[in-house]
Amino acid sequence: MTARLDLVGRDRPEVHGADVAVLVTNGLVTGPVVTFAGQQRLQVVDRQILAVWASCSRPL
């Protein structure tokens, strides 16, 4: 896991007050990141979801 993602994980809702925290990447998301995101209540928007959104066929 990258240091950058680790920092995101420590930025918990009780700290930043967000109702929804989102990790957005134009890259691919690995299994460990999906697991980590689930544990931290992060929504993941990856390359595939962005492509569908960009084609105007689905809202984020």
PyMOL Python script that loads the backbone (N, CA, C, O; Angstrom):
from pymol import cmd

cmd.read_pdbstr("""\
ATOM      1  N   MET A   1       0.851  -1.171   0.000  1.00  0.00           N
ATOM      2  CA  MET A   1       0.000   0.000   0.000  1.00  0.00           C
ATOM      3  C   MET A   1       0.896   1.232   0.000  1.00  0.00           C
ATOM      4  O   MET A   1       1.896   1.274   0.716  1.00  0.00           O
ATOM      5  N   THR A   2       0.549   2.217  -0.785  1.00  0.00           N
ATOM      6  CA  THR A   2       1.388   3.408  -0.874  1.00  0.00           C
ATOM      7  C   THR A   2       1.205   4.293   0.345  1.00  0.00           C
ATOM      8  O   THR A   2       0.186   4.227   1.033  1.00  0.00           O
ATOM      9  N   ALA A   3       2.192   5.111   0.598  1.00  0.00           N
ATOM     10  CA  ALA A   3       2.092   6.047   1.708  1.00  0.00           C
ATOM     11  C   ALA A   3       0.931   7.002   1.499  1.00  0.00           C
ATOM     12  O   ALA A   3       0.266   7.393   2.458  1.00  0.00           O
ATOM     13  N   ARG A   4       0.685   7.380   0.255  1.00  0.00           N
ATOM     14  CA  ARG A   4      -0.397   8.310  -0.040  1.00  0.00           C
ATOM     15  C   ARG A   4      -1.746   7.696   0.348  1.00  0.00           C
ATOM     16  O   ARG A   4      -2.575   8.368   0.961  1.00  0.00           O
ATOM     17  N   LEU A   5      -1.971   6.431  -0.003  1.00  0.00           N
ATOM     18  CA  LEU A   5      -3.221   5.775   0.339  1.00  0.00           C
ATOM     19  C   LEU A   5      -3.323   5.575   1.846  1.00  0.00           C
ATOM     20  O   LEU A   5      -4.413   5.662   2.411  1.00  0.00           O
ATOM     21  N   ASP A   6      -2.200   5.309   2.497  1.00  0.00           N
ATOM     22  CA  ASP A   6      -2.204   5.168   3.947  1.00  0.00           C
ATOM     23  C   ASP A   6      -2.658   6.467   4.605  1.00  0.00           C
ATOM     24  O   ASP A   6      -3.403   6.434   5.583  1.00  0.00           O
ATOM     25  N   LEU A   7      -2.223   7.594   4.086  1.00  0.00           N
ATOM     26  CA  LEU A   7      -2.659   8.880   4.627  1.00  0.00           C
ATOM     27  C   LEU A   7      -4.153   9.069   4.465  1.00  0.00           C
ATOM     28  O   LEU A   7      -4.816   9.581   5.367  1.00  0.00           O
ATOM     29  N   VAL A   8      -4.688   8.662   3.330  1.00  0.00           N
ATOM     30  CA  VAL A   8      -6.128   8.757   3.107  1.00  0.00           C
ATOM     31  C   VAL A   8      -6.860   7.915   4.146  1.00  0.00           C
ATOM     32  O   VAL A   8      -7.876   8.344   4.694  1.00  0.00           O
ATOM     33  N   GLY A   9      -6.345   6.719   4.417  1.00  0.00           N
ATOM     34  CA  GLY A   9      -6.986   5.832   5.378  1.00  0.00           C
ATOM     35  C   GLY A   9      -7.043   6.397   6.779  1.00  0.00           C
ATOM     36  O   GLY A   9      -7.965   6.100   7.538  1.00  0.00           O
ATOM     37  N   ARG A  10      -6.068   7.204   7.121  1.00  0.00           N
ATOM     38  CA  ARG A  10      -6.059   7.801   8.460  1.00  0.00           C
ATOM     39  C   ARG A  10      -6.986   9.003   8.545  1.00  0.00           C
ATOM     40  O   ARG A  10      -7.288   9.473   9.642  1.00  0.00           O
ATOM     41  N   ASP A  11      -7.437   9.501   7.413  1.00  0.00           N
ATOM     42  CA  ASP A  11      -8.319  10.662   7.381  1.00  0.00           C
ATOM     43  C   ASP A  11      -9.757  10.180   7.560  1.00  0.00           C
ATOM     44  O   ASP A  11     -10.543  10.203   6.612  1.00  0.00           O
ATOM     45  N   ARG A  12     -10.088   9.762   8.721  1.00  0.00           N
ATOM     46  CA  ARG A  12     -11.369   9.126   9.026  1.00  0.00           C
ATOM     47  C   ARG A  12     -12.517  10.137   9.022  1.00  0.00           C
ATOM     48  O   ARG A  12     -12.287  11.331   9.214  1.00  0.00           O
ATOM     49  N   PRO A  13     -13.760   9.667   8.802  1.00  0.00           N
ATOM     50  CA  PRO A  13     -14.917  10.567   8.801  1.00  0.00           C
ATOM     51  C   PRO A  13     -15.028  11.416  10.058  1.00  0.00           C
ATOM     52  O   PRO A  13     -15.421  12.580   9.983  1.00  0.00           O
ATOM     53  N   GLU A  14     -14.689  10.852  11.207  1.00  0.00           N
ATOM     54  CA  GLU A  14     -14.794  11.643  12.432  1.00  0.00           C
ATOM     55  C   GLU A  14     -13.779  12.780  12.456  1.00  0.00           C
ATOM     56  O   GLU A  14     -13.928  13.726  13.228  1.00  0.00           O
ATOM     57  N   VAL A  15     -12.740  12.695  11.609  1.00  0.00           N
ATOM     58  CA  VAL A  15     -11.740  13.758  11.529  1.00  0.00           C
ATOM     59  C   VAL A  15     -12.152  14.815  10.520  1.00  0.00           C
ATOM     60  O   VAL A  15     -12.123  16.007  10.825  1.00  0.00           O
ATOM     61  N   HIS A  16     -12.540  14.388   9.308  1.00  0.00           N
ATOM     62  CA  HIS A  16     -12.822  15.362   8.257  1.00  0.00           C
ATOM     63  C   HIS A  16     -14.302  15.708   8.123  1.00  0.00           C
ATOM     64  O   HIS A  16     -14.639  16.653   7.409  1.00  0.00           O
ATOM     65  N   GLY A  17     -15.191  14.976   8.782  1.00  0.00           N
ATOM     66  CA  GLY A  17     -16.605  15.307   8.777  1.00  0.00           C
ATOM     67  C   GLY A  17     -17.340  14.980   7.491  1.00  0.00           C
ATOM     68  O   GLY A  17     -18.489  15.392   7.328  1.00  0.00           O
ATOM     69  N   ALA A  18     -16.722  14.257   6.578  1.00  0.00           N
ATOM     70  CA  ALA A  18     -17.367  13.934   5.300  1.00  0.00           C
ATOM     71  C   ALA A  18     -18.403  12.829   5.486  1.00  0.00           C
ATOM     72  O   ALA A  18     -18.196  11.890   6.254  1.00  0.00           O
ATOM     73  N   ASP A  19     -19.509  12.955   4.778  1.00  0.00           N
ATOM     74  CA  ASP A  19     -20.494  11.885   4.747  1.00  0.00           C
ATOM     75  C   ASP A  19     -20.034  10.772   3.816  1.00  0.00           C
ATOM     76  O   ASP A  19     -20.285   9.593   4.065  1.00  0.00           O
ATOM     77  N   VAL A  20     -19.352  11.164   2.732  1.00  0.00           N
ATOM     78  CA  VAL A  20     -18.864  10.199   1.752  1.00  0.00           C
ATOM     79  C   VAL A  20     -17.430  10.572   1.397  1.00  0.00           C
ATOM     80  O   VAL A  20     -17.156  11.699   0.985  1.00  0.00           O
ATOM     81  N   ALA A  21     -16.516   9.613   1.560  1.00  0.00           N
ATOM     82  CA  ALA A  21     -15.127   9.804   1.153  1.00  0.00           C
ATOM     83  C   ALA A  21     -14.905   8.972  -0.111  1.00  0.00           C
ATOM     84  O   ALA A  21     -15.320   7.815  -0.178  1.00  0.00           O
ATOM     85  N   VAL A  22     -14.248   9.567  -1.114  1.00  0.00           N
ATOM     86  CA  VAL A  22     -14.094   8.909  -2.407  1.00  0.00           C
ATOM     87  C   VAL A  22     -12.627   8.883  -2.813  1.00  0.00           C
ATOM     88  O   VAL A  22     -11.925   9.891  -2.730  1.00  0.00           O
ATOM     89  N   LEU A  23     -12.182   7.716  -3.253  1.00  0.00           N
ATOM     90  CA  LEU A  23     -10.857   7.541  -3.833  1.00  0.00           C
ATOM     91  C   LEU A  23     -11.046   7.443  -5.339  1.00  0.00           C
ATOM     92  O   LEU A  23     -11.670   6.502  -5.828  1.00  0.00           O
ATOM     93  N   VAL A  24     -10.506   8.417  -6.080  1.00  0.00           N
ATOM     94  CA  VAL A  24     -10.665   8.453  -7.534  1.00  0.00           C
ATOM     95  C   VAL A  24      -9.301   8.248  -8.183  1.00  0.00           C
ATOM     96  O   VAL A  24      -8.323   8.897  -7.811  1.00  0.00           O
ATOM     97  N   THR A  25      -9.243   7.336  -9.160  1.00  0.00           N
ATOM     98  CA  THR A  25      -8.014   7.094  -9.898  1.00  0.00           C
ATOM     99  C   THR A  25      -8.347   6.780 -11.347  1.00  0.00           C
ATOM    100  O   THR A  25      -9.382   6.181 -11.638  1.00  0.00           O
ATOM    101  N   ASN A  26      -7.473   7.185 -12.249  1.00  0.00           N
ATOM    102  CA  ASN A  26      -7.653   6.780 -13.650  1.00  0.00           C
ATOM    103  C   ASN A  26      -6.869   5.491 -13.913  1.00  0.00           C
ATOM    104  O   ASN A  26      -6.741   5.050 -15.055  1.00  0.00           O
ATOM    105  N   GLY A  27      -6.354   4.905 -12.848  1.00  0.00           N
ATOM    106  CA  GLY A  27      -5.635   3.640 -12.935  1.00  0.00           C
ATOM    107  C   GLY A  27      -6.517   2.477 -12.531  1.00  0.00           C
ATOM    108  O   GLY A  27      -7.734   2.609 -12.399  1.00  0.00           O
ATOM    109  N   LEU A  28      -5.882   1.345 -12.339  1.00  0.00           N
ATOM    110  CA  LEU A  28      -6.591   0.145 -11.918  1.00  0.00           C
ATOM    111  C   LEU A  28      -6.454  -0.006 -10.404  1.00  0.00           C
ATOM    112  O   LEU A  28      -5.442   0.386  -9.823  1.00  0.00           O
ATOM    113  N   VAL A  29      -7.457  -0.565  -9.784  1.00  0.00           N
ATOM    114  CA  VAL A  29      -7.467  -0.744  -8.341  1.00  0.00           C
ATOM    115  C   VAL A  29      -7.234  -2.220  -8.033  1.00  0.00           C
ATOM    116  O   VAL A  29      -7.908  -3.090  -8.585  1.00  0.00           O
ATOM    117  N   THR A  30      -6.285  -2.495  -7.156  1.00  0.00           N
ATOM    118  CA  THR A  30      -5.960  -3.872  -6.803  1.00  0.00           C
ATOM    119  C   THR A  30      -6.856  -4.369  -5.670  1.00  0.00           C
ATOM    120  O   THR A  30      -7.521  -3.583  -4.997  1.00  0.00           O
ATOM    121  N   GLY A  31      -6.861  -5.670  -5.476  1.00  0.00           N
ATOM    122  CA  GLY A  31      -7.653  -6.289  -4.420  1.00  0.00           C
ATOM    123  C   GLY A  31      -7.379  -5.720  -3.038  1.00  0.00           C
ATOM    124  O   GLY A  31      -8.320  -5.446  -2.294  1.00  0.00           O
ATOM    125  N   PRO A  32      -6.098  -5.533  -2.669  1.00  0.00           N
ATOM    126  CA  PRO A  32      -5.824  -4.955  -1.345  1.00  0.00           C
ATOM    127  C   PRO A  32      -6.415  -3.551  -1.169  1.00  0.00           C
ATOM    128  O   PRO A  32      -6.844  -3.193  -0.072  1.00  0.00           O
ATOM    129  N   VAL A  33      -6.436  -2.766  -2.233  1.00  0.00           N
ATOM    130  CA  VAL A  33      -7.017  -1.425  -2.141  1.00  0.00           C
ATOM    131  C   VAL A  33      -8.526  -1.524  -1.939  1.00  0.00           C
ATOM    132  O   VAL A  33      -9.095  -0.769  -1.150  1.00  0.00           O
ATOM    133  N   VAL A  34      -9.175  -2.441  -2.640  1.00  0.00           N
ATOM    134  CA  VAL A  34     -10.621  -2.632  -2.475  1.00  0.00           C
ATOM    135  C   VAL A  34     -10.932  -3.045  -1.039  1.00  0.00           C
ATOM    136  O   VAL A  34     -11.881  -2.546  -0.433  1.00  0.00           O
ATOM    137  N   THR A  35     -10.133  -3.950  -0.504  1.00  0.00           N
ATOM    138  CA  THR A  35     -10.318  -4.389   0.877  1.00  0.00           C
ATOM    139  C   THR A  35     -10.131  -3.225   1.844  1.00  0.00           C
ATOM    140  O   THR A  35     -10.946  -3.001   2.739  1.00  0.00           O
ATOM    141  N   PHE A  36      -9.033  -2.488   1.641  1.00  0.00           N
ATOM    142  CA  PHE A  36      -8.741  -1.338   2.495  1.00  0.00           C
ATOM    143  C   PHE A  36      -9.861  -0.299   2.414  1.00  0.00           C
ATOM    144  O   PHE A  36     -10.296   0.229   3.438  1.00  0.00           O
ATOM    145  N   ALA A  37     -10.319  -0.011   1.216  1.00  0.00           N
ATOM    146  CA  ALA A  37     -11.386   0.978   1.030  1.00  0.00           C
ATOM    147  C   ALA A  37     -12.651   0.543   1.765  1.00  0.00           C
ATOM    148  O   ALA A  37     -13.322   1.367   2.387  1.00  0.00           O
ATOM    149  N   GLY A  38     -12.974  -0.731   1.696  1.00  0.00           N
ATOM    150  CA  GLY A  38     -14.145  -1.226   2.414  1.00  0.00           C
ATOM    151  C   GLY A  38     -14.010  -1.064   3.913  1.00  0.00           C
ATOM    152  O   GLY A  38     -14.974  -0.715   4.592  1.00  0.00           O
ATOM    153  N   GLN A  39     -12.825  -1.315   4.431  1.00  0.00           N
ATOM    154  CA  GLN A  39     -12.574  -1.175   5.863  1.00  0.00           C
ATOM    155  C   GLN A  39     -12.661   0.279   6.308  1.00  0.00           C
ATOM    156  O   GLN A  39     -13.062   0.562   7.437  1.00  0.00           O
ATOM    157  N   GLN A  40     -12.286   1.201   5.426  1.00  0.00           N
ATOM    158  CA  GLN A  40     -12.251   2.628   5.760  1.00  0.00           C
ATOM    159  C   GLN A  40     -13.497   3.381   5.297  1.00  0.00           C
ATOM    160  O   GLN A  40     -13.576   4.600   5.454  1.00  0.00           O
ATOM    161  N   ARG A  41     -14.457   2.679   4.735  1.00  0.00           N
ATOM    162  CA  ARG A  41     -15.688   3.279   4.198  1.00  0.00           C
ATOM    163  C   ARG A  41     -15.386   4.314   3.109  1.00  0.00           C
ATOM    164  O   ARG A  41     -15.994   5.383   3.064  1.00  0.00           O
ATOM    165  N   LEU A  42     -14.427   3.970   2.227  1.00  0.00           N
ATOM    166  CA  LEU A  42     -14.095   4.804   1.073  1.00  0.00           C
ATOM    167  C   LEU A  42     -14.807   4.255  -0.150  1.00  0.00           C
ATOM    168  O   LEU A  42     -14.798   3.045  -0.375  1.00  0.00           O
ATOM    169  N   GLN A  43     -15.416   5.113  -0.934  1.00  0.00           N
ATOM    170  CA  GLN A  43     -15.970   4.724  -2.217  1.00  0.00           C
ATOM    171  C   GLN A  43     -14.831   4.778  -3.232  1.00  0.00           C
ATOM    172  O   GLN A  43     -14.040   5.721  -3.224  1.00  0.00           O
ATOM    173  N   VAL A  44     -14.743   3.781  -4.102  1.00  0.00           N
ATOM    174  CA  VAL A  44     -13.659   3.725  -5.085  1.00  0.00           C
ATOM    175  C   VAL A  44     -14.225   3.980  -6.472  1.00  0.00           C
ATOM    176  O   VAL A  44     -15.165   3.311  -6.902  1.00  0.00           O
ATOM    177  N   VAL A  45     -13.645   4.951  -7.171  1.00  0.00           N
ATOM    178  CA  VAL A  45     -13.981   5.242  -8.565  1.00  0.00           C
ATOM    179  C   VAL A  45     -12.708   5.015  -9.356  1.00  0.00           C
ATOM    180  O   VAL A  45     -11.748   5.777  -9.239  1.00  0.00           O
ATOM    181  N   ASP A  46     -12.706   3.952 -10.169  1.00  0.00           N
ATOM    182  CA  ASP A  46     -11.507   3.602 -10.922  1.00  0.00           C
ATOM    183  C   ASP A  46     -11.689   3.887 -12.413  1.00  0.00           C
ATOM    184  O   ASP A  46     -12.678   4.493 -12.824  1.00  0.00           O
ATOM    185  N   ARG A  47     -10.735   3.447 -13.202  1.00  0.00           N
ATOM    186  CA  ARG A  47     -10.718   3.685 -14.646  1.00  0.00           C
ATOM    187  C   ARG A  47     -12.016   3.229 -15.325  1.00  0.00           C
ATOM    188  O   ARG A  47     -12.567   3.942 -16.164  1.00  0.00           O
ATOM    189  N   GLN A  48     -12.492   2.050 -14.959  1.00  0.00           N
ATOM    190  CA  GLN A  48     -13.697   1.514 -15.603  1.00  0.00           C
ATOM    191  C   GLN A  48     -14.931   2.343 -15.269  1.00  0.00           C
ATOM    192  O   GLN A  48     -15.741   2.631 -16.150  1.00  0.00           O
ATOM    193  N   ILE A  49     -15.079   2.721 -14.028  1.00  0.00           N
ATOM    194  CA  ILE A  49     -16.234   3.543 -13.644  1.00  0.00           C
ATOM    195  C   ILE A  49     -16.151   4.916 -14.293  1.00  0.00           C
ATOM    196  O   ILE A  49     -17.165   5.449 -14.743  1.00  0.00           O
ATOM    197  N   LEU A  50     -14.946   5.498 -14.347  1.00  0.00           N
ATOM    198  CA  LEU A  50     -14.787   6.795 -15.011  1.00  0.00           C
ATOM    199  C   LEU A  50     -15.134   6.714 -16.496  1.00  0.00           C
ATOM    200  O   LEU A  50     -15.735   7.640 -17.041  1.00  0.00           O
ATOM    201  N   ALA A  51     -14.762   5.617 -17.155  1.00  0.00           N
ATOM    202  CA  ALA A  51     -15.064   5.456 -18.587  1.00  0.00           C
ATOM    203  C   ALA A  51     -16.571   5.403 -18.825  1.00  0.00           C
ATOM    204  O   ALA A  51     -17.077   6.007 -19.771  1.00  0.00           O
ATOM    205  N   VAL A  52     -17.279   4.685 -17.975  1.00  0.00           N
ATOM    206  CA  VAL A  52     -18.740   4.611 -18.114  1.00  0.00           C
ATOM    207  C   VAL A  52     -19.345   5.984 -17.868  1.00  0.00           C
ATOM    208  O   VAL A  52     -20.233   6.413 -18.605  1.00  0.00           O
ATOM    209  N   TRP A  53     -18.873   6.672 -16.841  1.00  0.00           N
ATOM    210  CA  TRP A  53     -19.369   8.014 -16.545  1.00  0.00           C
ATOM    211  C   TRP A  53     -19.091   8.974 -17.707  1.00  0.00           C
ATOM    212  O   TRP A  53     -19.958   9.759 -18.092  1.00  0.00           O
ATOM    213  N   ALA A  54     -17.874   8.904 -18.262  1.00  0.00           N
ATOM    214  CA  ALA A  54     -17.493   9.816 -19.348  1.00  0.00           C
ATOM    215  C   ALA A  54     -18.321   9.586 -20.605  1.00  0.00           C
ATOM    216  O   ALA A  54     -18.481  10.498 -21.417  1.00  0.00           O
ATOM    217  N   SER A  55     -18.840   8.395 -20.770  1.00  0.00           N
ATOM    218  CA  SER A  55     -19.674   8.114 -21.944  1.00  0.00           C
ATOM    219  C   SER A  55     -21.118   8.569 -21.719  1.00  0.00           C
ATOM    220  O   SER A  55     -21.985   8.341 -22.563  1.00  0.00           O
ATOM    221  N   CYS A  56     -21.367   9.208 -20.584  1.00  0.00           N
ATOM    222  CA  CYS A  56     -22.690   9.757 -20.225  1.00  0.00           C
ATOM    223  C   CYS A  56     -23.756   8.693 -20.035  1.00  0.00           C
ATOM    224  O   CYS A  56     -24.946   8.979 -20.160  1.00  0.00           O
ATOM    225  N   SER A  57     -23.346   7.484 -19.737  1.00  0.00           N
ATOM    226  CA  SER A  57     -24.351   6.443 -19.564  1.00  0.00           C
ATOM    227  C   SER A  57     -24.625   6.123 -18.101  1.00  0.00           C
ATOM    228  O   SER A  57     -25.466   5.276 -17.798  1.00  0.00           O
ATOM    229  N   ARG A  58     -23.924   6.792 -17.192  1.00  0.00           N
ATOM    230  CA  ARG A  58     -24.147   6.521 -15.768  1.00  0.00           C
ATOM    231  C   ARG A  58     -23.641   7.667 -14.932  1.00  0.00           C
ATOM    232  O   ARG A  58     -22.522   8.138 -15.141  1.00  0.00           O
ATOM    233  N   PRO A  59     -24.450   8.134 -13.977  1.00  0.00           N
ATOM    234  CA  PRO A  59     -23.948   9.167 -13.072  1.00  0.00           C
ATOM    235  C   PRO A  59     -23.002   8.556 -12.042  1.00  0.00           C
ATOM    236  O   PRO A  59     -23.078   7.365 -11.741  1.00  0.00           O
ATOM    237  N   LEU A  60     -22.121   9.379 -11.513  1.00  0.00           N
ATOM    238  CA  LEU A  60     -21.244   8.898 -10.447  1.00  0.00           C
ATOM    239  C   LEU A  60     -22.045   8.826  -9.182  1.00  0.00           C
ATOM    240  O   LEU A  60     -21.517   8.444  -8.138  1.00  0.00           O
TER     241      LEU A  60
END
""", "prot")
cmd.dss("prot")
cmd.show_as("cartoon", "prot")
cmd.util.cbc("prot")
cmd.orient("prot")
